[in-house]
Amino acid sequence: MAYGYISSALMWSAFAAVLLTGAAQFASAESQNLETDDVWVVEGETATISCRVKNNDDSVIQLLNPNRQTIYFRDVRPLKDSRFQLVNFSENELRVSLTNVSLSDEGRYVCQLYTDPPQEAYADLTVLVPPGNPIMEAEEDVVTEGNETEMSCTTSSSKPPAKIRWLKGAQELQGVSRVEDNYDSMYTVSSRVRVTVTKEDDGVAVRCVVEHPAIKDFTAQKILEVQYKPEVKISVEYPKGLTREGENLELTCRTRGKPQPQEVSWMKVDDDVPPHAVITGSELYIENLNKSFNGTYRCVAANSIGEAYDDYILYVYESVPSSDPALHDSRAGEGVQRSVDHAVIGGVVAVVMFAILCALIVLGRYFARHKGTYFTHEAKGADDAADADTAIINAEGGVTHSDDKKEYYI
């Protein structure tokens, strides 16, 4: 009997399990009629929760808060929180707004449809808290070229954690970030980056960009101030062409650096500067050049970071003998222009002479080809004569059959 009772109990248990499984599957299929969406909202703003029914059979719709307290039963609000307001109610939708959202409002809200069994759909409300303004700090205010400097950026009280990116001009830098979880479910994010600077980085902005779904990007920046040793360049003010004997030479030493070079000097490598040379700050002036002045002239500039120099190699050419003094004056490029004019005239003359020569050749060939094309008929018929006497006799133009006019050759 006991065995039969146990078998019967097992059979009913199995049958009940099948029924429960079928009911669960039926309820699951029915729950597809009820829909809602997750909601993300920034703290202090308004959230809207919508419960939608595809095929309603006059069943009641209600909205519950995360504590499963009824917010709205159809179009009636049992909950005393006036921040909840009815936006829309129909047999297919219950839509409710929540103003001035705070972190305490975060959680899972329940859309419930009174069927048998009841159907539920869940809307997770996530409250976003924007980060505070980023605070950016630099290891040093002024950096020397070639050195490395470190910068940090910190933003606090955000939810979820913010993301920090680094930019130097348009170039993205790789920083190292750290996230701290505060007691109030807020997050503090800090990031550090190390930058090796060059003189080209002077005046370039390094930016800390804070990204967060609750805001547009926050940005803090620092302008790099880079010190570097001088850059030196010698430019020739006069002459513009070749340096020739008897002319003057004027050089200017142009410098740039940070700080700006205050000390500029001239020297001649392996020799002394000509005694009559005039040095005025960054300018060097030498009159009446001659070959003894040949050599390398150097301009040296220095600041607190270092020094640099540039060289100018002077080679004095012989003067060009000419009665025209303008050929010796290259201050405005007149001699060069005159040389160019002479070259153009010489080229034109050469072209004209070549054209005349070609014409003479063509005429010569023409006359040579047409020479001897006229006939005198004096020797016609003499080609077939047996000897000279007969040829003379047979030739037309002479008097035939006349013995008095024969000509003999001895």
Phi, psi and chi 1 to 4 in degrees:
 res  aa     phi    psi   chi1   chi2   chi3   chi4
   1 MET       -  -41.7  -67.7  -65.6  -66.1      -
   2 ALA   -63.3  -38.5      -      -      -      -
   3 TYR   -64.3  -40.7  177.6   79.5      -      -
   4 GLY   -67.0  -35.7      -      -      -      -
   5 TYR   -67.1  -41.5  174.6   77.3      -      -
   6 ILE   -65.1  -42.3  -67.6  173.5      -      -
   7 SER   -62.8  -41.1  -61.5      -      -      -
   8 SER   -65.6  -40.2  177.9      -      -      -
   9 ALA   -63.9  -43.0      -      -      -      -
  10 LEU   -62.5  -38.5  -70.2  173.9      -      -
  11 MET   -65.3  -44.7 -178.4 -178.7   66.9      -
  12 TRP   -66.7  -34.5  -79.0  106.9      -      -
  13 SER   -64.1  -42.9  -62.6      -      -      -
  14 ALA   -65.1  -41.3      -      -      -      -
  15 PHE   -64.2  -39.8 -179.1   72.0      -      -
  16 ALA   -65.7  -38.0      -      -      -      -
  17 ALA   -63.5  -41.4      -      -      -      -
  18 VAL   -62.2  -43.5  170.5      -      -      -
  19 LEU   -63.0  -43.0  -71.2  177.8      -      -
  20 LEU   -64.7  -40.2  -71.3  174.3      -      -
  21 THR   -62.8  -43.6  -58.5      -      -      -
  22 GLY   -63.3  -42.1      -      -      -      -
  23 ALA   -64.2  -40.3      -      -      -      -
  24 ALA   -64.1  -43.3      -      -      -      -
  25 GLN   -63.9  -38.3  -69.5  176.3  -12.5      -
  26 PHE   -65.7  -43.3  177.5   77.0      -      -
  27 ALA   -64.3  -39.1      -      -      -      -
  28 SER   -62.9  -41.4  176.8      -      -      -
  29 ALA   -66.6  -39.9      -      -      -      -
  30 GLU   -66.8  -33.0  -75.0  -66.7  -47.4      -
  31 SER   -66.6  -13.7   66.8      -      -      -
  32 GLN   -64.2  -16.4  -62.3  -60.0  -43.8      -
  33 ASN   -74.6  -20.5  -70.5  -28.1      -      -
  34 LEU  -104.6  128.6 -173.8   61.1      -      -
  35 GLU  -133.3  152.3  -67.5 -178.8  -13.0      -
  36 THR  -157.1  177.0 -171.4      -      -      -
  37 ASP  -134.1  150.3  -59.4  -56.2      -      -
  38 ASP   -69.4  152.6  -67.7  -23.2      -      -
  39 VAL  -129.4  133.5  179.0      -      -      -
  40 TRP  -116.0  132.2  -71.4  -94.7      -      -
  41 VAL  -144.7  144.2   62.2      -      -      -
  42 VAL   -80.0  140.4  176.4      -      -      -
  43 GLU   -53.8  131.5 -176.0 -178.4   30.5      -
  44 GLY    92.6  -11.6      -      -      -      -
  45 GLU   -97.5 -168.6  -64.7 -174.4   -0.6      -
  46 THR  -109.0  133.2  -59.6      -      -      -
  47 ALA  -108.6  147.6      -      -      -      -
  48 THR  -125.5  126.4  -58.9      -      -      -
  49 ILE  -113.8  130.8  -57.7  172.8      -      -
  50 SER  -122.5  127.2  173.6      -      -      -
  51 CYS  -108.1  120.1  -58.7      -      -      -
  52 ARG  -121.4  140.8  -59.6  179.4  -60.3  -82.6
  53 VAL  -118.8  127.4 -179.0      -      -      -
  54 LYS   -73.5  -52.6  -71.3 -177.2  178.5  179.0
  55 ASN  -129.3   88.5  -59.4  -54.9      -      -
  56 ASN   -89.1  136.3 -164.1   -5.4      -      -
  57 ASP  -109.5   44.3   55.6   -3.4      -      -
  58 ASP    68.3   22.2  -65.6  -29.2      -      -
  59 SER   -77.0  153.9  -62.0      -      -      -
  60 VAL   -82.8  137.6  175.2      -      -      -
  61 ILE  -108.1  137.9  -51.3  173.3      -      -
  62 GLN  -142.6  158.3   70.7  171.1   -8.0      -
  63 LEU  -119.1  130.2  176.9   63.7      -      -
  64 LEU  -114.0  148.7  -49.5  178.3      -      -
  65 ASN   -85.3  177.2   66.7   11.0      -      -
  66 PRO   -58.5  -22.1  -28.2   36.3      -      -
  67 ASN   -89.9    9.2  -63.5  -37.1      -      -
  68 ARG    61.7   32.7  -61.6 -165.4   71.6   86.5
  69 GLN   -91.9  140.2  -62.6  171.7  -38.0      -
  70 THR   -74.0  122.2  -59.1      -      -      -
  71 ILE   -86.7  -51.4  -59.3  172.5      -      -
  72 TYR  -135.7  132.4  -94.6   91.5      -      -
  73 PHE  -113.2  106.2 -177.6   85.0      -      -
  74 ARG    57.4 -119.3  -63.7  176.8   62.6   88.8
  75 ASP  -106.5   19.5   56.3  -11.1      -      -
  76 VAL  -109.9  135.8  177.7      -      -      -
  77 ARG  -106.6  101.5 -172.5 -171.9   60.9 -176.3
  78 PRO   -71.6  -31.4  -16.5   30.1      -      -
  79 LEU   -72.1  139.9 -164.1   66.2      -      -
  80 LYS   -81.7   -6.8  -60.0  -59.2 -177.7 -177.6
  81 ASP   -71.0  109.3 -168.5  -18.0      -      -
  82 SER   -75.4   -5.8   60.8      -      -      -
  83 ARG   -69.2  -20.9  -65.2  179.6  -56.2  145.2
  84 PHE   -84.0  126.4  -70.5   98.4      -      -
  85 GLN  -132.2  142.7  -65.3  -66.5  -36.9      -
  86 LEU   -77.1  125.0 -177.1   65.7      -      -
  87 VAL   -97.9  -41.4  176.7      -      -      -
  88 ASN  -157.1  139.3 -178.8   53.8      -      -
  89 PHE  -139.0  129.5  172.9   72.4      -      -
  90 SER  -152.1  178.6   66.2      -      -      -
  91 GLU   -68.5  -12.9   64.7  176.5   12.6      -
  92 ASN  -112.5   -5.8  -63.1  111.2      -      -
  93 GLU  -155.3  142.3 -176.7 -174.4   35.0      -
  94 LEU  -126.0  113.4  172.3   61.8      -      -
  95 ARG  -121.0  127.6 -167.8 -169.4  -45.1  164.0
  96 VAL  -129.4  140.3  176.2      -      -      -
  97 SER  -108.3  150.1   66.1      -      -      -
  98 LEU  -127.2  115.4  171.2   60.8      -      -
  99 THR   -91.4  160.3   59.3      -      -      -
 100 ASN    48.7   57.2 -165.6   21.6      -      -
 101 VAL   -66.2  139.9  175.3      -      -      -
 102 SER  -124.8  171.0   65.2      -      -      -
 103 LEU   -60.3  -30.1  -80.9  175.6      -      -
 104 SER   -68.9  -16.1   60.8      -      -      -
 105 ASP   -83.5   -8.0  -63.6  -40.7      -      -
 106 GLU   -69.3  144.2 -167.4  172.0   66.0      -
 107 GLY   151.3 -166.8      -      -      -      -
 108 ARG  -100.7  117.8  171.9  165.3  -72.9 -172.8
 109 TYR   -96.1  147.3  -70.9   74.6      -      -
 110 VAL  -116.8  123.9 -178.4      -      -      -
 111 CYS   -93.4  126.0  -68.2      -      -      -
 112 GLN  -126.1  134.1 -165.4  173.2   74.4      -
 113 LEU  -116.4  123.9 -175.6   64.7      -      -
 114 TYR   -79.8   88.5  -87.5   91.4      -      -
 115 THR  -121.1 -174.4   56.7      -      -      -
 116 ASP  -120.9  102.6 -171.4   15.3      -      -
 117 PRO   -77.8  166.7   31.3  -35.9      -      -
 118 PRO   -63.1  148.2  -21.6   33.7      -      -
 119 GLN  -107.2  145.2  -59.4  177.8   38.0      -
 120 GLU  -134.7  146.3  -68.3 -175.5   -9.2      -
 121 ALA  -136.4  149.6      -      -      -      -
 122 TYR  -119.8  134.7  -53.7   99.8      -      -
 123 ALA  -119.8  115.5      -      -      -      -
 124 ASP   -86.5  121.3  -70.3  -35.0      -      -
 125 LEU   -96.1  118.2  176.5   63.6      -      -
 126 THR  -111.2  126.3  -58.1      -      -      -
 127 VAL   -98.8  124.7  179.3      -      -      -
 128 LEU   -97.7  133.4  -53.5  176.2      -      -
 129 VAL  -115.1  115.4 -179.4      -      -      -
 130 PRO   -67.4  149.4   23.5  -31.7      -      -
 131 PRO   -74.1  160.6   27.4  -33.7      -      -
 132 GLY   -76.0  168.8      -      -      -      -
 133 ASN   -58.7  136.3  -69.9  -32.9      -      -
 134 PRO   -68.5  145.1   23.2  -31.0      -      -
 135 ILE  -111.7  120.5  -60.9  173.9      -      -
 136 MET  -113.3  134.4 -172.0  172.9  175.7      -
 137 GLU  -132.6  150.1  -63.7  177.9  -17.3      -
 138 ALA  -119.9  147.6      -      -      -      -
 139 GLU   -65.4  -35.8 -172.6  176.9   44.6      -
 140 GLU  -149.3  150.3   48.6 -165.7  -26.6      -
 141 ASP   -80.0  -37.5  -66.1  -30.4      -      -
 142 VAL  -120.1  131.8 -179.4      -      -      -
 143 VAL  -121.4  141.6 -169.2      -      -      -
 144 THR   -89.1  140.7  -57.8      -      -      -
 145 GLU   -54.4  140.4   65.9  169.8  -29.6      -
 146 GLY    89.7  -14.9      -      -      -      -
 147 ASN   -89.5  165.7  -70.3  -10.3      -      -
 148 GLU  -110.2  140.5 -171.1  177.9   61.1      -
 149 THR  -130.1  153.9 -173.8      -      -      -
 150 GLU  -115.4  139.2 -177.1  176.9  -86.4      -
 151 MET  -127.3  151.3  -62.8 -177.4 -178.1      -
 152 SER  -130.5  153.6   65.4      -      -      -
 153 CYS  -142.0  133.4 -176.6      -      -      -
 154 THR  -133.3  135.8  -57.1      -      -      -
 155 THR  -134.6  141.1 -178.8      -      -      -
 156 SER  -128.0  168.6   59.4      -      -      -
 157 SER    56.9   54.6  -58.2      -      -      -
 158 SER  -123.5  157.4   67.2      -      -      -
 159 LYS  -150.3  120.1  179.9  178.6  173.6  -64.3
 160 PRO   -70.2 -177.5   29.7  -36.0      -      -
 161 PRO   -59.9  142.2  -20.1   30.7      -      -
 162 ALA   -78.6  165.4      -      -      -      -
 163 LYS  -116.3  136.4  178.7 -177.5  177.1 -177.9
 164 ILE  -114.8  129.2  -64.7  179.0      -      -
 165 ARG  -118.3  155.8  -66.1  169.5   51.2 -129.1
 166 TRP  -120.9  139.3  -70.3   95.3      -      -
 167 LEU  -135.1  135.4  -65.9  171.5      -      -
 168 LYS  -114.3  103.6 -175.6 -177.2   75.1  172.2
 169 GLY    65.1 -122.4      -      -      -      -
 170 ALA   -98.4   -0.8      -      -      -      -
 171 GLN   -89.1  130.4  176.1 -170.3    0.6      -
 172 GLU   -82.9  134.9 -176.5  132.1    8.5      -
 173 LEU  -107.9  153.9  -56.6  176.0      -      -
 174 GLN   -98.2  112.4 -171.7   63.6   43.2      -
 175 GLY  -103.8  171.2      -      -      -      -
 176 VAL  -116.8  120.3  177.8      -      -      -
 177 SER  -108.1  154.7  -63.2      -      -      -
 178 ARG  -137.7  135.4 -175.9 -179.9   64.3 -179.8
 179 VAL  -113.5  129.1  178.6      -      -      -
 180 GLU  -115.5  130.1  -63.4  179.4    6.6      -
 181 ASP   -91.0  116.2 -172.4   -1.9      -      -
 182 ASN   -82.0  170.3  -59.8  -25.1      -      -
 183 TYR   -67.5  -25.5   66.9   92.8      -      -
 184 ASP   -99.4   28.5   53.6   -4.8      -      -
 185 SER    65.0   19.4  -60.5      -      -      -
 186 MET   -98.3  165.5  -59.8  -71.2 -168.2      -
 187 TYR  -129.3  141.5  -63.2   90.2      -      -
 188 THR  -113.3  127.7  -63.2      -      -      -
 189 VAL  -119.0  131.7 -178.7      -      -      -
 190 SER  -128.9  150.0   59.6      -      -      -
 191 SER  -142.5  147.2 -179.4      -      -      -
 192 ARG  -128.5  148.1  -65.3 -178.4  176.5  -88.5
 193 VAL  -142.6  145.3   67.6      -      -      -
 194 ARG  -114.7  135.1  -60.8 -165.2   66.5   83.1
 195 VAL  -129.6  129.0 -177.2      -      -      -
 196 THR   -94.3  121.8  -58.2      -      -      -
 197 VAL  -100.7  153.5  -61.2      -      -      -
 198 THR  -123.8  173.3   64.8      -      -      -
 199 LYS   -64.9  -25.9   59.9 -173.5  175.9 -175.0
 200 GLU   -68.2  -18.0  -71.6   77.4   14.3      -
 201 ASP   -81.6   -7.4  -67.4  -33.5      -      -
 202 ASP   -61.8  124.3 -175.9   45.5      -      -
 203 GLY    86.4    0.5      -      -      -      -
 204 VAL   -86.8  141.3  175.1      -      -      -
 205 ALA   -88.2  133.6      -      -      -      -
 206 VAL  -104.0  122.9  175.7      -      -      -
 207 ARG  -115.4  140.8  -70.2  178.9  -66.5  157.0
 208 CYS  -104.5  116.9  157.9      -      -      -
 209 VAL  -109.8  121.3 -178.4      -      -      -
 210 VAL  -101.1  121.9  177.5      -      -      -
 211 GLU  -109.6  135.4  -62.3  177.7  -16.4      -
 212 HIS  -157.9  141.9 -168.2  -87.4      -      -
 213 PRO   -65.4  -16.0   20.1  -32.0      -      -
 214 ALA   -86.0  -11.9      -      -      -      -
 215 ILE  -143.7  166.9   56.0  164.5      -      -
 216 LYS   -75.7  165.1  -69.8 -174.1  176.0 -179.6
 217 ASP   -59.5  134.5  -64.1  -13.4      -      -
 218 PHE   -89.8  144.4  -85.8  160.9      -      -
 219 THR  -137.0  135.6  -58.7      -      -      -
 220 ALA  -125.6  149.1      -      -      -      -
 221 GLN  -144.9  159.5   71.6  174.0   21.8      -
 222 LYS  -137.0  133.9  177.1  174.1  176.3   55.9
 223 ILE   -86.3  125.3  -54.9  -61.5      -      -
 224 LEU   -70.9  135.1  -71.5  173.1      -      -
 225 GLU  -117.1  109.6 -175.6  175.3   -9.3      -
 226 VAL  -113.7  127.3 -178.1      -      -      -
 227 GLN   -95.3  141.5  -67.8 -172.4  -26.2      -
 228 TYR  -149.3  156.8   53.0   92.3      -      -
 229 LYS   -70.7  165.0   68.2  179.8 -176.2  179.0
 230 PRO   -65.4  153.7  -20.3   31.8      -      -
 231 GLU  -108.0  132.4  -63.8  176.4  -19.3      -
 232 VAL  -124.6  135.8 -176.1      -      -      -
 233 LYS  -144.3  125.1 -179.9   65.6  176.9  177.9
 234 ILE   -92.5  130.9  -63.8  175.8      -      -
 235 SER  -120.5  143.9   60.0      -      -      -
 236 VAL   -92.5  115.7 -178.9      -      -      -
 237 GLU   -84.1  -35.4  -56.7  -62.1  -28.7      -
 238 TYR  -160.9  135.8  173.5   76.8      -      -
 239 PRO   -84.0  166.3   31.7  -35.6      -      -
 240 LYS   -84.6  -23.5  -63.5  -58.3 -178.0 -177.5
 241 GLY  -104.9 -143.1      -      -      -      -
 242 LEU   -70.4  147.4  -62.3  176.3      -      -
 243 THR   -87.8  121.2   50.3      -      -      -
 244 ARG  -119.6  160.5  -62.0 -171.3 -178.2  -82.4
 245 GLU   -57.4  139.5  -69.7 -179.5  -38.9      -
 246 GLY    88.7  -14.6      -      -      -      -
 247 GLU   -85.6  175.0  -68.0 -175.7  -18.7      -
 248 ASN  -107.6  156.3  -58.9  -30.3      -      -
 249 LEU  -126.1  131.1  175.0   66.7      -      -
 250 GLU  -131.5  118.7 -176.4  178.0  -11.9      -
 251 LEU  -117.3  145.4  -57.3  177.6      -      -
 252 THR  -124.5  133.0  -61.2      -      -      -
 253 CYS  -100.7  113.7 -177.5      -      -      -
 254 ARG  -101.2  130.2  -53.6 -171.7 -173.5  -80.4
 255 THR  -128.9  152.4   62.4      -      -      -
 256 ARG  -149.1  137.0 -176.4  173.5   75.4   96.9
 257 GLY  -172.3  174.7      -      -      -      -
 258 LYS  -139.4  111.4 -166.2  165.6 -174.5  179.2
 259 PRO   -67.9  161.0   24.5  -32.7      -      -
 260 GLN   -60.4  131.2 -176.9   65.8   28.3      -
 261 PRO   -58.9  131.1  -20.7   31.6      -      -
 262 GLN  -102.4  -14.4  -59.7  -63.6  -36.6      -
 263 GLU  -118.3  114.1 -175.6 -179.6  -26.3      -
 264 VAL  -127.7  130.6  178.1      -      -      -
 265 SER  -137.0  155.3   60.0      -      -      -
 266 TRP  -115.6  147.3  -74.5   93.5      -      -
 267 MET  -154.3  161.7   60.3  178.2  -67.1      -
 268 LYS  -112.1  125.4 -174.3  177.9 -179.4 -176.6
 269 VAL   -66.2  129.0  178.9      -      -      -
 270 ASP    63.9   19.4  -60.4  -30.2      -      -
 271 ASP  -166.4  175.0 -157.8   -7.7      -      -
 272 ASP   -94.3  149.5  -66.0  -29.6      -      -
 273 VAL   -64.7  137.2  175.4      -      -      -
 274 PRO   -48.2  138.6  -27.3   34.2      -      -
 275 PRO   -62.1  -28.4   20.1  -31.9      -      -
 276 HIS   -93.4    7.3   67.2  -77.7      -      -
 277 ALA   -68.5  142.3      -      -      -      -
 278 VAL  -110.3  121.3  177.9      -      -      -
 279 ILE  -112.0  120.3  -61.7  175.4      -      -
 280 THR  -125.8   93.9  -53.1      -      -      -
 281 GLY    62.2 -111.2      -      -      -      -
 282 SER   -93.0    5.6   60.4      -      -      -
 283 GLU  -113.0  143.5  -64.8 -177.7   -9.4      -
 284 LEU  -125.2  128.5  171.7   64.8      -      -
 285 TYR  -130.8  125.8 -177.3   76.1      -      -
 286 ILE  -126.7  127.3  -54.0  175.9      -      -
 287 GLU   -95.9  157.9  -69.2 -176.1  -25.5      -
 288 ASN    48.9   66.3 -164.5   19.6      -      -
 289 LEU   -63.0  146.9  -66.6  173.9      -      -
 290 ASN  -144.8  173.1   61.5   60.9      -      -
 291 LYS   -66.2  -19.4  -71.5 -175.6  176.1  -67.6
 292 SER   -69.6  -14.0   66.3      -      -      -
 293 PHE   -86.9   -4.4  -62.2  157.7      -      -
 294 ASN   -56.7  144.5  -71.4  -12.7      -      -
 295 GLY   151.3 -171.4      -      -      -      -
 296 THR  -104.8  121.2  -58.9      -      -      -
 297 TYR  -103.9  132.2  -68.3   79.7      -      -
 298 ARG  -121.7  134.7  175.6  172.3  -66.1  174.1
 299 CYS  -106.8  127.4  173.2      -      -      -
 300 VAL  -117.8  130.7 -178.3      -      -      -
 301 ALA  -126.6  146.7      -      -      -      -
 302 ALA  -142.8  149.5      -      -      -      -
 303 ASN  -139.1 -167.2   61.2   10.1      -      -
 304 SER   -69.4  -16.0   59.2      -      -      -
 305 ILE   -89.2  -34.7  -53.3  -57.7      -      -
 306 GLY   169.8 -167.4      -      -      -      -
 307 GLU  -133.4  160.5   71.0  172.0   30.4      -
 308 ALA  -151.4  165.2      -      -      -      -
 309 TYR  -148.1  165.2   64.6   86.0      -      -
 310 ASP  -137.7  147.6 -170.8   28.0      -      -
 311 ASP  -112.9  147.4  -70.6  -19.0      -      -
 312 TYR  -127.9  124.1  170.7   77.6      -      -
 313 ILE   -95.5  118.4  -60.6  175.2      -      -
 314 LEU   -97.5  127.4  172.8   63.3      -      -
 315 TYR  -131.6  119.0 -176.5   83.5      -      -
 316 VAL   -94.0  121.0  179.8      -      -      -
 317 TYR   -88.8  160.5  -68.2   84.0      -      -
 318 GLU   -66.9  149.6  -66.8 -177.8   -2.6      -
 319 SER   -72.1  151.4   59.2      -      -      -
 320 VAL   -88.3  118.7  178.4      -      -      -
 321 PRO   -68.8  126.9   23.8  -31.3      -      -
 322 SER  -167.7  146.6  172.9      -      -      -
 323 SER   -77.8  -15.1   59.6      -      -      -
 324 ASP   -90.7  107.7 -172.1   -6.9      -      -
 325 PRO   -63.9  -19.1   24.2  -33.8      -      -
 326 ALA   -66.8  -22.3      -      -      -      -
 327 LEU   -67.5  -22.1  -67.7  176.2      -      -
 328 HIS   -92.0  -10.8  -61.2  -79.3      -      -
 329 ASP  -100.0  109.9 -171.0    1.0      -      -
 330 SER  -109.7   15.8   57.6      -      -      -
 331 ARG   -62.2  -37.9  -86.2  174.2  -70.5 -173.1
 332 ALA  -114.7   12.5      -      -      -      -
 333 GLY    77.3   21.1      -      -      -      -
 334 GLU   -68.2  -41.8  -63.9  169.5   -0.7      -
 335 GLY   -62.6  -39.1      -      -      -      -
 336 VAL   -65.5  -40.0  175.5      -      -      -
 337 GLN   -66.3  -40.1 -177.7   63.7   41.7      -
 338 ARG   -64.4  -40.9 -170.8  176.1  -62.6  -86.4
 339 SER   -61.2  -40.1  -61.2      -      -      -
 340 VAL   -63.2  -40.0  172.5      -      -      -
 341 ASP   -63.3  -43.7  -67.1  -18.9      -      -
 342 HIS   -62.0  -39.9  -70.6  170.5      -      -
 343 ALA   -63.4  -41.1      -      -      -      -
 344 VAL   -64.0  -44.2  172.1      -      -      -
 345 ILE   -63.5  -43.8  -65.9  171.4      -      -
 346 GLY   -60.3  -39.0      -      -      -      -
 347 GLY   -64.4  -41.3      -      -      -      -
 348 VAL   -64.2  -44.1  171.6      -      -      -
 349 VAL   -60.6  -42.4  172.2      -      -      -
 350 ALA   -61.3  -41.4      -      -      -      -
 351 VAL   -64.1  -42.2  171.2      -      -      -
 352 VAL   -63.7  -44.9  171.8      -      -      -
 353 MET   -62.7  -38.4  -65.8  -59.0  -64.6      -
 354 PHE   -65.5  -39.2  179.1   73.8      -      -
 355 ALA   -64.7  -41.3      -      -      -      -
 356 ILE   -63.0  -43.6  -65.9  173.0      -      -
 357 LEU   -61.1  -42.8 -179.7   59.6      -      -
 358 CYS   -62.6  -40.1  -69.0      -      -      -
 359 ALA   -63.8  -41.6      -      -      -      -
 360 LEU   -62.9  -41.0  -68.8  174.6      -      -
 361 ILE   -63.5  -44.5  -67.5  173.3      -      -
 362 VAL   -62.7  -44.3  171.3      -      -      -
 363 LEU   -64.3  -40.3  -70.4  173.9      -      -
 364 GLY   -61.9  -43.5      -      -      -      -
 365 ARG   -66.0  -35.8  -70.4  179.3   60.1   84.9
 366 TYR   -64.5  -48.5  175.4   80.2      -      -
 367 PHE   -66.8  -35.1  -72.7  124.1      -      -
 368 ALA   -66.3  -36.4      -      -      -      -
 369 ARG   -71.6  -34.5  177.8  172.6  -63.3  177.2
 370 HIS   -95.5    2.3  -67.6   79.4      -      -
 371 LYS   -70.7  133.1 -176.7  178.5 -179.8 -178.7
 372 GLY    81.9   14.1      -      -      -      -
 373 THR   -85.5   -3.9   56.8      -      -      -
 374 TYR   -94.8  156.5   57.5   90.6      -      -
 375 PHE  -123.0  142.6  -61.9   95.5      -      -
 376 THR  -100.2  -15.5   62.1      -      -      -
 377 HIS    59.6   19.3  -57.6  -72.6      -      -
 378 GLU   -77.5  -26.7  -67.1  177.6   -4.8      -
 379 ALA  -114.0   16.1      -      -      -      -
 380 LYS   -65.7  132.2 -174.2  175.1 -178.6 -178.9
 381 GLY    89.2   -3.5      -      -      -      -
 382 ALA   -89.0   -7.2      -      -      -      -
 383 ASP   -68.7  -30.7  -67.1  -22.5      -      -
 384 ASP   -96.7    7.9  -62.3  -30.6      -      -
 385 ALA   -70.2  148.7      -      -      -      -
 386 ALA   -79.1  -29.8      -      -      -      -
 387 ASP  -147.0 -178.6   51.5   32.2      -      -
 388 ALA   -67.5  -40.4      -      -      -      -
 389 ASP   -62.1  -45.9  -67.1  -21.7      -      -
 390 THR   -62.4  -39.0  -53.3      -      -      -
 391 ALA   -60.9  -38.9      -      -      -      -
 392 ILE   -69.5  -38.4  -66.4  171.9      -      -
 393 ILE   -67.6  -43.1  -66.2  169.3      -      -
 394 ASN   -77.4  -16.8  -66.1  -21.6      -      -
 395 ALA   -66.3  134.2      -      -      -      -
 396 GLU   -71.1  152.1  -67.8 -176.5    8.6      -
 397 GLY    98.8  -20.5      -      -      -      -
 398 GLY   -93.3  174.9      -      -      -      -
 399 VAL   -97.0  112.6 -179.5      -      -      -
 400 THR   -84.1  161.3   58.2      -      -      -
 401 HIS    53.9   34.2  -52.3  -65.5      -      -
 402 SER  -128.9  112.1  175.3      -      -      -
 403 ASP   -70.9  -25.1  -65.8  -25.6      -      -
 404 ASP   -67.8  -26.1  -63.5  -23.0      -      -
 405 LYS  -108.6   18.3  -66.1 -170.6  178.1 -178.7
 406 LYS   -71.9  147.0  -72.2 -177.5 -179.6  179.5
 407 GLU  -119.1  136.3  -66.3 -177.5  -14.9      -
 408 TYR  -118.4  143.6  -64.4   91.8      -      -
 409 TYR  -110.3  123.6  -66.3   90.1      -      -
 410 ILE  -100.2      -  -59.2  175.0      -      -
